[in-house]
Amino acid sequence: YFQHLDPGIIQQMARRSICSSARRQVENKVSQKQKMFQEDNGMPIHLKGGSSDALLYRATMVLTVLGVGFTLYELVKASFPQKKD
């Protein structure tokens, strides 16, 4: 596909895609997060991230309980095999 192009053009295209002039500056928020997670406010560490952490925690607990319940159901069902007529 690129056989008919000059190698200099291919290098320029590659350089342009890698070295973009519009670089996005990202603010370092690590120290803010460290302060938030290290403050002693009586809250468990897995909930200090806010409402999204609480939602993920509750969803994980619901899925865990459902999984354990389904596993126990399947074990009970397998321990009493159906009679063949």
N, C-alpha and C positions, 0 to 999 in steps of 0.2 A: 504494500500500500504506500509506503514512504520511499520507494525506490527512485521515483522521479524527482524527489525534493533534494535540494542542496543540503549536505550535512551541517552547514552553518545554521541553516534555518531550523533544523531539528534541535540542535543544541540551544538555540535561542528560545524555542518553544518550551523546552524542558526547563531551562533556567527561569523563564518567566513564571511557570507554574509552581516551581519550588520557592523561588525568592520573590514572594509577593510584596509589594510596597505597602499594602494595607495590613499591617500587623496589628493584631488585637492585644492590648495590654490587659493582663489578668491580675486582679488585686489578690495579694496573698492574705488569706483569711485564717491561716493556721493558728496564729496567736489568739485570735478572737474565739475560735473553736476550743482551744486548750483552756482558756479561762472559763468558758461556759461549762465544759465537762468537768473541770476540777473544782468548781465552787461547791461548798458543802451546804446543800439546801435540803437534804433528806430525801431527795428523789433518786430512784434507782438509775444507774448509768444507762441502761437500755431504753429509758424513757426521756432522757435529757434533751434529745434532739427535737422535741416538740410533738405536734399532733400527728405528723407523718410516722414518727417512731411508735406512737401509741397505736395507730391504726395497723401498722405492720405487726406489732406485738400481738394485738388481739386476733388478727387474721391467722397468724402462726399458731396461736393457742387453739383456735377453732379447728383449723386443719389437723392439728395434732390429736385433739380429742376425737374428731371424726375418724381419723386413721386408726387410732387405737381401738375404737368401738367396732369399726369394720373388721379389723384383724381378729378381735375376740369373737365376733359373730361367725367369721369364716372358720375359726378353730373349733368352735362348738358345733357348727354344721358338719365339719369334716370328722369330728369324733363320734358322731352318731350317723353312720351311713344309711342311706335309703334302702329299704328292702325291695328286692326285685320280685315281681309277681310271676 
